[in-house]
Amino acid sequence: MKKKSIKALFFALSMSAALLGSAAVSAEKTETEGTAVADPKAAEIPEDGVYRADFNTDSGMFHANEAEEGKGTLTVKDGEMTFHVSLASKKIVNLFVGLAEDAKKDGAELLEPTTDKVRYKDGYEEEVYGFDIPVKAIDEEFDLALLGKKGKWYDHKVSITNPEKLEEAETETETQP
């Protein structure tokens, strides 16, 4: 009797696994009128335009400048996304999309800083470094390594969330000096 119940349990588990695997494959290969549906990540890319979005990091030391209230500018053009963030100072000299160990390798494509002018609520202005970061997906954490002034690389996790499209007048105002 034990052998039969073990065999029945094994059969039930095998069938469940097969059905789950089949459902996963079906979900990946959903077809509409004989044509595969586009990559679900592609559907998450906002339409072309300029957006304000949150810059989320795993560190209190690495964040958007407080004058920017934790936000940066997401630009979407032809399905490609770039996020510009003004940082808190000029102490971060390079960024790398990926891990610090890969950033140290020959040929690594380091992101160079821009010099951004930020204005605080009290009217004080300051020059800080900003970076244009290529983004693959919204609401998805990714690795971003940073190089500090002292020459040491640090690994961080970041994400870009809550994009809100800017009106044309807001976009023109932000791009003028």
N, CA, C and O of each residue as an XYZ file, in Angstrom:
708
protein
N       0.822     -1.193      0.000
C       0.000      0.000      0.000
C       0.866      1.256      0.000
O       0.520      2.236     -0.660
N       1.994      1.249      0.733
C       2.872      2.395      0.764
C       3.459      2.684     -0.608
O       3.566      3.847     -0.997
N       3.848      1.631     -1.361
C       4.438      1.810     -2.679
C       3.459      2.497     -3.619
O       3.850      3.351     -4.415
N       2.170      2.119     -3.527
C       1.166      2.727     -4.404
C       0.997      4.201     -4.075
O       0.905      5.016     -4.993
N       0.951      4.576     -2.796
C       0.754      5.979     -2.460
C       1.999      6.797     -2.797
O       1.868      7.966     -3.162
N       3.188      6.234     -2.690
C       4.407      6.942     -3.092
C       4.414      7.133     -4.603
O       4.766      8.205     -5.096
N       4.022      6.081     -5.346
C       3.965      6.196     -6.803
C       2.922      7.232     -7.212
O       3.159      8.031     -8.119
N       1.766      7.219     -6.545
C       0.712      8.177     -6.870
C       1.169      9.607     -6.567
O       0.894     10.524     -7.341
N       1.862      9.795     -5.447
C       2.379     11.101     -5.079
C       3.427     11.562     -6.096
O       3.408     12.713     -6.532
N       4.327     10.676     -6.466
C       5.356     10.990     -7.452
C       4.712     11.374     -8.786
O       5.127     12.340     -9.427
N       3.691     10.608     -9.201
C       2.992     10.901    -10.447
C       2.326     12.276    -10.378
O       2.409     13.056    -11.327
N       1.667     12.573     -9.256
C       0.976     13.858     -9.093
C       1.981     15.013     -9.128
O       1.720     16.043     -9.750
N       3.117     14.847     -8.469
C       4.151     15.884     -8.475
C       4.726     16.072     -9.870
O       4.948     17.201    -10.306
N       4.966     14.975    -10.567
C       5.501     15.046    -11.932
C       4.538     15.773    -12.851
O       4.949     16.612    -13.653
N       3.257     15.452    -12.736
C       2.246     16.101    -13.573
C       2.150     17.596    -13.242
O       2.028     18.424    -14.145
N       2.204     17.940    -11.953
C       2.141     19.348    -11.548
C       3.324     20.116    -12.110
O       3.165     21.223    -12.624
N       4.504     19.532    -12.014
C       5.709     20.186    -12.546
C       5.597     20.365    -14.055
O       5.947     21.416    -14.592
N       5.110     19.340    -14.728
C       4.962     19.428    -16.182
C       3.959     20.513    -16.561
O       4.185     21.270    -17.505
N       2.849     20.586    -15.825
C       1.846     21.606    -16.115
C       2.373     23.012    -15.840
O       2.131     23.936    -16.616
N       3.093     23.165    -14.733
C       3.670     24.472    -14.428
C       4.688     24.877    -15.479
O       4.695     26.025    -15.923
N       5.532     23.965    -15.877
C       6.523     24.239    -16.925
C       5.850     24.610    -18.222
O       6.280     25.535    -18.911
N       4.791     23.889    -18.559
C       4.054     24.170    -19.783
C       3.392     25.542    -19.719
O       3.369     26.268    -20.713
N       2.852     25.901    -18.548
C       2.215     27.208    -18.382
C       3.251     28.317    -18.522
O       2.973     29.355    -19.123
N       4.449     28.103    -17.970
C       5.513     29.112    -18.070
C       5.938     29.294    -19.514
O       6.123     30.422    -19.970
N       6.093     28.202    -20.235
C       6.476     28.285    -21.642
C       5.379     28.967    -22.435
O       5.660     29.783    -23.313
N       4.124     28.639    -22.133
C       3.005     29.265    -22.834
C       2.974     30.760    -22.566
O       2.704     31.550    -23.471
N       3.251     31.153    -21.325
C       3.249     32.573    -20.984
C       4.351     33.303    -21.742
O       4.149     34.428    -22.199
N       5.521     32.670    -21.878
C       6.625     33.293    -22.596
C       6.329     33.409    -24.079
O       6.737     34.375    -24.724
N       5.629     32.438    -24.617
C       5.409     32.389    -26.058
C       3.967     32.701    -26.425
O       3.419     32.148    -27.379
N       3.352     33.611    -25.639
C       1.976     33.986    -25.955
C       1.927     34.511    -27.374
O       2.738     35.349    -27.770
N       0.978     34.014    -28.127
C       0.873     34.448    -29.510
C      -0.496     35.055    -29.767
O      -1.510     34.610    -29.229
N      -0.493     36.073    -30.594
C      -1.731     36.703    -31.021
C      -1.756     36.651    -32.530
O      -0.898     37.229    -33.196
N      -2.738     35.959    -33.067
C      -2.883     35.811    -34.516
C      -1.587     35.330    -35.159
O      -1.199     35.814    -36.223
N      -0.921     34.378    -34.511
C       0.272     33.768    -35.085
C       1.540     34.590    -34.943
O       2.589     34.183    -35.440
N       1.472     35.758    -34.266
C       2.648     36.594    -34.090
C       2.967     36.676    -32.611
O       2.075     36.898    -31.793
N       4.231     36.500    -32.261
C       4.633     36.555    -30.860
C       4.415     37.962    -30.319
O       4.661     38.946    -31.016
N       3.946     38.056    -29.060
C       3.743     39.332    -28.398
C       5.104     39.918    -28.062
O       6.036     39.171    -27.762
N       5.240     41.224    -28.106
C       6.504     41.900    -27.813
C       6.962     41.594    -26.397
O       6.162     41.232    -25.534
N       8.244     41.743    -26.174
C       8.857     41.548    -24.869
C       8.108     42.379    -23.836
O       7.901     43.573    -24.055
N       7.685     41.775    -22.693
C       6.924     42.521    -21.695
C       7.700     43.721    -21.151
O       7.083     44.717    -20.773
N       9.029     43.658    -21.100
C       9.834     44.783    -20.630
C       9.668     45.979    -21.560
O       9.659     47.122    -21.103
N       9.536     45.729    -22.846
C       9.386     46.811    -23.811
C       8.113     47.601    -23.530
O       8.060     48.809    -23.762
N       7.092     46.915    -23.031
C       5.833     47.588    -22.726
C       6.006     48.562    -21.559
O       5.207     49.485    -21.407
N       7.047     48.366    -20.726
C       7.279     49.216    -19.575
C       8.023     50.498    -19.937
O       8.134     51.395    -19.100
N       8.524     50.605    -21.138
C       9.236     51.808    -21.546
C       8.200     52.880    -21.874
O       7.340     52.677    -22.731
N       8.284     54.015    -21.194
C       7.318     55.084    -21.478
C       7.477     55.601    -22.911
O       8.495     55.363    -23.562
N       6.468     56.301    -23.380
C       6.541     56.884    -24.725
C       7.635     57.947    -24.747
O       8.023     58.479    -23.707
N       8.123     58.245    -25.942
C       9.169     59.248    -26.096
C       8.753     60.540    -25.398
O       7.606     60.978    -25.491
N       9.704     61.129    -24.704
C       9.439     62.377    -23.992
C      10.398     62.549    -22.840
O      11.343     61.778    -22.673
N      10.141     63.573    -22.048
C      10.967     63.900    -20.890
C      10.105     63.773    -19.640
O       8.969     64.245    -19.604
N      10.659     63.132    -18.621
C       9.934     62.823    -17.393
C      10.767     63.210    -16.172
O      11.996     63.226    -16.234
N      10.103     63.520    -15.072
C      10.758     63.602    -13.761
C      10.528     62.244    -13.131
O       9.431     61.693    -13.223
N      11.553     61.699    -12.491
C      11.420     60.375    -11.885
C      12.273     60.303    -10.627
O      13.218     61.073    -10.457
N      11.931     59.374     -9.754
C      12.675     59.163     -8.509
C      13.943     58.368     -8.772
O      13.947     57.430     -9.570
N      15.019     58.751     -8.094
C      16.299     58.052     -8.133
C      16.470     57.394     -6.771
O      16.748     58.066     -5.778
N      16.302     56.083     -6.731
C      16.365     55.329     -5.482
C      17.699     54.604     -5.392
O      18.119     53.948     -6.345
N      18.371     54.721     -4.238
C      19.641     54.027     -4.044
C      19.619     53.279     -2.715
O      18.737     53.477     -1.879
N      20.606     52.424     -2.550
C      20.735     51.661     -1.314
C      21.639     52.368     -0.311
O      22.083     51.743      0.652
N      21.923     53.660     -0.510
C      22.892     54.351      0.329
C      22.464     55.770      0.647
O      21.949     56.483     -0.214
N      22.679     56.171      1.882
C      22.427     57.544      2.275
C      23.510     58.486      1.775
O      23.305     59.698      1.729
N      24.665     57.937      1.401
C      25.784     58.752      0.927
C      25.737     58.964     -0.594
O      26.373     59.886     -1.105
N      25.009     58.144     -1.301
C      24.924     58.208     -2.759
C      23.464     58.407     -3.123
O      22.665     57.472     -3.080
N      23.125     59.646     -3.485
C      21.723     59.975     -3.749
C      21.634     61.231     -4.597
O      22.628     61.923     -4.817
N      20.437     61.512     -5.066
C      20.200     62.746     -5.818
C      20.365     63.931     -4.877
O      20.116     63.826     -3.676
N      20.780     65.039     -5.430
C      20.964     66.254     -4.655
C      19.660     66.644     -3.981
O      18.587     66.505     -4.568
N      19.749     67.133     -2.745
C      18.530     67.484     -2.008
C      17.730     68.589     -2.699
O      16.513     68.667     -2.530
N      18.399     69.440     -3.470
C      17.681     70.478     -4.219
C      16.760     69.858     -5.263
O      15.777     70.475     -5.674
N      17.077     68.646     -5.688
C      16.266     67.938     -6.686
C      15.209     67.040     -6.045
O      14.441     66.379     -6.745
N      15.175     67.019     -4.716
C      14.176     66.261     -3.955
C      14.129     64.783     -4.341
O      13.056     64.191     -4.461
N      15.327     64.194     -4.535
C      15.404     62.759     -4.823
C      15.051     62.381     -6.249
O      14.863     61.203     -6.551
N      14.960     63.367     -7.126
C      14.523     63.110     -8.500
C      15.604     63.470     -9.507
O      16.601     64.121     -9.193
N      15.363     63.020    -10.721
C      16.208     63.352    -11.852
C      15.334     63.415    -13.083
O      14.107     63.376    -12.990
N      15.969     63.512    -14.237
C      15.241     63.654    -15.493
C      15.441     62.419    -16.362
O      16.570     62.067    -16.704
N      14.358     61.777    -16.711
C      14.367     60.606    -17.586
C      13.996     61.065    -18.989
O      12.944     61.668    -19.201
N      14.872     60.772    -19.941
C      14.590     61.097    -21.336
C      14.416     59.797    -22.098
O      15.266     58.909    -22.028
N      13.315     59.688    -22.826
C      13.034     58.504    -23.638
C      12.988     58.939    -25.090
O      12.222     59.827    -25.465
N      13.824     58.296    -25.905
C      13.839     58.600    -27.334
C      14.053     57.305    -28.091
O      15.031     56.594    -27.859
N      13.132     57.000    -29.002
C      13.198     55.781    -29.811
C      13.355     54.523    -28.948
O      14.082     53.599    -29.312
N      12.671     54.498    -27.808
C      12.695     53.332    -26.937
C      13.933     53.213    -26.066
O      14.047     52.263    -25.291
N      14.861     54.150    -26.171
C      16.068     54.165    -25.338
C      15.849     55.157    -24.193
O      15.327     56.252    -24.403
N      16.254     54.760    -22.973
C      16.057     55.619    -21.809
C      17.402     56.043    -21.217
O      18.321     55.238    -21.065
N      17.485     57.331    -20.888
C      18.652     57.881    -20.201
C      18.145     58.707    -19.038
O      17.222     59.509    -19.179
N      18.763     58.498    -17.888
C      18.353     59.210    -16.680
C      19.476     60.144    -16.256
O      20.610     59.703    -16.067
N      19.172     61.433    -16.105
C      20.175     62.392    -15.626
C      19.878     62.712    -14.167
O      18.765     63.093    -13.805
N      20.915     62.545    -13.338
C      20.771     62.850    -11.923
C      21.901     63.773    -11.497
O      23.064     63.554    -11.837
N      21.540     64.815    -10.745
C      22.519     65.701    -10.125
C      22.773     65.146     -8.729
O      21.839     64.937     -7.954
N      24.046     64.909     -8.416
C      24.395     64.319     -7.123
C      24.630     65.398     -6.067
O      24.460     66.587     -6.338
N      25.018     64.981     -4.875
C      25.151     65.897     -3.751
C      26.435     66.710     -3.770
O      26.519     67.724     -3.076
N      27.436     66.304     -4.538
C      28.730     66.984     -4.500
C      29.526     66.640     -5.754
O      28.973     66.178     -6.753
N      30.829     66.874     -5.682
C      31.753     66.490     -6.747
C      32.681     65.374     -6.270
O      33.770     65.197     -6.817
N      32.261     64.627     -5.263
C      33.106     63.573     -4.704
C      33.004     62.250     -5.446
O      33.852     61.377     -5.259
N      31.990     62.082     -6.280
C      31.861     60.876     -7.105
C      32.322     61.281     -8.503
O      31.719     62.147     -9.137
N      33.404     60.643     -8.981
C      34.021     61.100    -10.225
C      33.664     60.261    -11.450
O      33.807     60.738    -12.576
N      33.207     59.034    -11.260
C      32.744     58.199    -12.371
C      31.676     57.249    -11.869
O      31.629     56.909    -10.687
N      30.814     56.824    -12.791
C      29.848     55.766    -12.531
C      30.056     54.694    -13.579
O      30.618     54.946    -14.645
N      29.594     53.489    -13.263
C      29.661     52.367    -14.192
C      28.410     51.532    -14.007
O      28.091     51.129    -12.889
N      27.696     51.269    -15.096
C      26.512     50.416    -15.016
C      27.009     48.985    -14.933
O      27.480     48.421    -15.920
N      26.900     48.410    -13.759
C      27.413     47.071    -13.489
C      28.113     47.063    -12.142
O      27.897     47.941    -11.307
N      28.953     46.059    -11.946
C      29.656     45.882    -10.679
C      31.028     46.542    -10.692
O      31.638     46.711    -11.748
N      31.511     46.919     -9.495
C      32.806     47.580     -9.351
C      33.930     46.746     -9.945
O      34.836     47.294    -10.574
N      33.890     45.429     -9.758
C      34.964     44.580    -10.285
C      35.041     44.660    -11.811
O      36.130     44.576    -12.378
N      33.899     44.820    -12.477
C      33.891     44.963    -13.939
C      34.316     46.368    -14.369
O      34.882     46.546    -15.447
N      34.043     47.355    -13.530
C      34.423     48.737    -13.843
C      35.937     48.888    -13.898
O      36.453     49.753    -14.606
N      36.645     48.054    -13.158
C      38.109     48.132    -13.089
C      38.795     47.515    -14.298
O      39.997     47.705    -14.489
N      38.058     46.788    -15.107
C      38.650     46.084    -16.248
C      38.967     47.039    -17.395
O      38.319     48.071    -17.567
N      39.984     46.665    -18.178
C      40.326     47.453    -19.362
C      39.131     47.512    -20.298
O      38.450     46.508    -20.509
N      38.880     48.671    -20.851
C      37.801     48.828    -21.819
C      36.433     49.067    -21.207
O      35.450     49.214    -21.934
N      36.349     49.110    -19.887
C      35.058     49.366    -19.237
C      34.580     50.766    -19.624
O      35.356     51.722    -19.616
N      33.291     50.874    -19.965
C      32.718     52.161    -20.369
C      32.237     52.922    -19.138
O      31.142     52.687    -18.626
N      33.086     53.838    -18.679
C      32.761     54.628    -17.497
C      31.914     55.834    -17.893
O      32.108     56.436    -18.949
N      30.982     56.165    -17.026
C      30.149     57.344    -17.242
C      30.885     58.552    -16.668
O      31.291     58.555    -15.506
N      31.046     59.570    -17.498
C      31.755     60.785    -17.102
C      30.763     61.790    -16.521
O      29.607     61.837    -16.942
N      31.213     62.597    -15.549
C      30.297     63.571    -14.943
C      30.075     64.806    -15.809
O      30.897     65.165    -16.652
N      28.943     65.434    -15.567
C      28.664     66.766    -16.086
C      28.734     67.685    -14.871
O      28.621     67.221    -13.737
N      28.917     68.962    -15.093
C      28.873     69.911    -13.987
C      27.504     70.561    -14.023
O      27.150     71.249    -14.980
N      26.736     70.334    -12.961
C      25.365     70.835    -12.868
C      25.292     71.936    -11.814
O      25.980     71.878    -10.794
N      24.468     72.923    -12.064
C      24.225     73.969    -11.072
C      22.872     73.667    -10.435
O      21.860     73.551    -11.125
N      22.870     73.543     -9.113
C      21.611     73.303     -8.401
C      21.295     74.524     -7.540
O      22.191     75.227     -7.073
N      20.012     74.752     -7.345
C      19.569     75.868     -6.514
C      18.702     75.310     -5.395
O      17.698     74.637     -5.630
N      19.120     75.611     -4.174
C      18.391     75.156     -3.000
C      17.221     76.091     -2.705
O      17.149     77.197     -3.240
N      16.318     75.643     -1.862
C      15.110     76.422     -1.541
C      15.437     77.798     -0.964
O      14.671     78.745     -1.145
N      16.574     77.914     -0.268
C      16.952     79.200      0.310
C      17.620     80.131     -0.705
O      18.030     81.239     -0.358
N      17.732     79.672     -1.980
C      18.308     80.491     -3.033
C      19.788     80.251     -3.284
O      20.322     80.710     -4.294
N      20.458     79.544     -2.389
C      21.888     79.250     -2.559
C      22.083     78.337     -3.761
O      21.349     77.367     -3.944
N      23.092     78.662     -4.586
C      23.412     77.845     -5.754
C      24.770     77.195     -5.563
O      25.656     77.744     -4.907
N      24.916     76.004     -6.155
C      26.156     75.258     -6.012
C      26.372     74.416     -7.267
O      25.415     73.977     -7.906
N      27.648     74.194     -7.612
C      27.976     73.289     -8.711
C      28.259     71.910     -8.142
O      29.022     71.759     -7.188
N      27.633     70.909     -8.742
C      27.805     69.514     -8.335
C      27.980     68.678     -9.596
O      27.778     69.168    -10.707
N      28.356     67.418     -9.420
C      28.444     66.529    -10.567
C      27.094     65.871    -10.813
O      26.346     65.561     -9.886
N      26.814     65.672    -12.078
C      25.631     64.944    -12.513
C      26.082     63.865    -13.480
O      27.201     63.908    -13.990
N      25.215     62.899    -13.730
C      25.546     61.797    -14.634
C      24.346     61.429    -15.481
O      23.203     61.487    -15.026
N      24.625     61.046    -16.732
C      23.617     60.494    -17.628
C      23.763     58.978    -17.590
O      24.770     58.429    -18.037
N      22.757     58.318    -17.056
C      22.804     56.878    -16.824
C      21.853     56.165    -17.778
O      20.657     56.456    -17.784
N      22.367     55.228    -18.592
C      21.456     54.453    -19.432
C      20.603     53.537    -18.552
O      21.102     52.918    -17.612
N      19.322     53.462    -18.871
C      18.378     52.678    -18.065
C      17.683     51.669    -18.968
O      17.200     52.019    -20.045
N      17.635     50.425    -18.531
C      16.980     49.356    -19.306
C      15.497     49.229    -18.973
O      14.684     48.933    -19.849
N      15.138     49.457    -17.680
C      13.746     49.267    -17.267
C      13.408     50.175    -16.091
O      14.263     50.494    -15.265
N      12.165     50.577    -16.034
C      11.639     51.366    -14.919
C      11.232     50.389    -13.814
O      10.836     49.257    -14.090
N      11.334     50.834    -12.575
C      10.912     50.036    -11.410
C      11.698     48.744    -11.251
O      11.212     47.799    -10.630
N      12.898     48.689    -11.801
C      13.708     47.479    -11.694
C      15.094     47.855    -11.196
O      15.780     48.683    -11.796
N      15.499     47.237    -10.093
C      16.791     47.525     -9.495
C      17.927     47.048    -10.402
O      17.831     45.987    -11.019
N      19.008     47.840    -10.480
C      20.179     47.431    -11.246
C      21.452     47.852    -10.530
O      21.427     48.701     -9.639
N      22.574     47.242    -10.935
C      23.867     47.529    -10.330
C      24.453     48.787    -10.933
O      24.437     48.978    -12.149
N      24.976     49.650    -10.060
C      25.646     50.866    -10.498
C      26.831     51.083     -9.563
O      26.659     51.340     -8.371
N      28.032     50.976    -10.119
C      29.245     51.170     -9.317
C      29.669     52.629     -9.414
O      29.451     53.285    -10.432
N      30.280     53.130     -8.337
C      30.760     54.499     -8.356
C      32.216     54.543     -7.924
O      32.674     53.742     -7.109
N      32.927     55.506     -8.497
C      34.326     55.744     -8.161
C      34.401     57.063     -7.417
O      34.020     58.112     -7.938
N      34.908     56.993     -6.172
C      35.055     58.199     -5.371
C      36.372     58.902     -5.664
O      37.239     58.369     -6.357
N      36.505     60.106     -5.124
C      37.705     60.919     -5.320
C      38.979     60.220     -4.861
O      40.056     60.494     -5.391
N      38.872     59.331     -3.894
C      40.049     58.646     -3.360
C      40.451     57.433     -4.190
O      41.382     56.716     -3.821
N      39.756     57.190     -5.318
C      40.141     56.109     -6.224
C      39.582     54.744     -5.873
O      40.068     53.737     -6.387
N      38.577     54.682     -5.015
C      37.992     53.394     -4.625
C      36.609     53.236     -5.260
O      35.801     54.164     -5.268
N      36.358     52.028     -5.795
C      35.066     51.691     -6.392
C      34.130     51.119     -5.333
O      34.556     50.388     -4.439
N      32.851     51.461     -5.446
C      31.821     50.958     -4.530
C      30.641     50.445     -5.338
O      30.242     51.067     -6.323
N      30.082     49.313     -4.927
C      28.894     48.741     -5.569
C      27.628     49.289     -4.917
O      27.549     49.438     -3.698
N      26.650     49.581     -5.754
C      25.347     50.044     -5.258
C      24.234     49.465     -6.110
O      24.449     49.056     -7.251
N      23.057     49.438     -5.542
C      21.827     49.059     -6.243
C      20.983     50.321     -6.365
O      20.785     51.050     -5.393
N      20.492     50.562     -7.571
C      19.651     51.733     -7.802
C      18.432     51.344     -8.621
O      18.405     50.283     -9.245
N      17.434     52.200     -8.617
C      16.272     52.014     -9.493
C      15.695     53.385     -9.819
O      15.858     54.351     -9.074
N      15.025     53.429    -10.945
C      14.339     54.635    -11.395
C      12.847     54.315    -11.340
O      12.392     53.340    -11.939
N      12.093     55.139    -10.620
C      10.667     54.849    -10.432
C       9.815     56.111    -10.612
O      10.323     57.231    -10.646
N       8.532     55.891    -10.723
C       7.516     56.950    -10.747
C       7.757     58.044    -11.792
O       7.750     59.226    -11.446
N       7.967     57.680    -13.049
C       8.155     58.729    -14.055
C       6.862     59.513    -14.281
O       5.787     58.936    -14.444
N       6.991     60.829    -14.287
C       5.858     61.716    -14.564
C       6.256     62.612    -15.720
O       7.227     63.364    -15.634
N       5.500     62.525    -16.800
C       5.840     63.270    -18.017
C       5.760     64.769    -17.770
O       4.813     65.272    -17.165
N       6.784     65.468    -18.258
C       6.815     66.919    -18.166
C       6.123     67.522    -19.374
O       6.186     66.978    -20.477
N       5.477     68.626    -19.163
C       4.870     69.365    -20.268
C       5.995     70.048    -21.034
O       7.078     70.252    -20.485
N       5.757     70.402    -22.289
C       6.795     71.017    -23.107
C       7.363     72.279    -22.473
O       8.572     72.499    -22.540
N       6.534     73.109    -21.865
C       7.011     74.345    -21.242
C       7.981     74.042    -20.105
O       8.979     74.743    -19.944
N       7.699     72.998    -19.309
C       8.595     72.615    -18.213
C       9.918     72.102    -18.767
O      10.974     72.399    -18.209
N       9.879     71.343    -19.844
C      11.075     70.790    -20.462
C      11.970     71.914    -20.969
O      13.181     71.877    -20.750
N      11.406     72.907    -21.638
C      12.188     74.024    -22.157
C      12.822     74.812    -21.034
O      13.976     75.222    -21.160
N      12.112     75.042    -19.935
C      12.630     75.779    -18.798
C      13.808     75.045    -18.170
O      14.802     75.674    -17.808
N      13.712     73.728    -18.035
C      14.788     72.951    -17.424
C      16.046     72.909    -18.272
O      17.144     72.829    -17.722
N      15.927     72.959    -19.586
C      17.083     72.846    -20.440
C      17.785     74.171    -20.687
O      18.899     74.190    -21.212
N      17.141     75.303    -20.310
C      17.772     76.604    -20.490
C      18.653     76.902    -19.296
O      18.295     76.557    -18.170
N      19.828     77.550    -19.517
C      20.749     77.870    -18.406
C      20.196     78.892    -17.458
O      20.858     79.252    -16.485
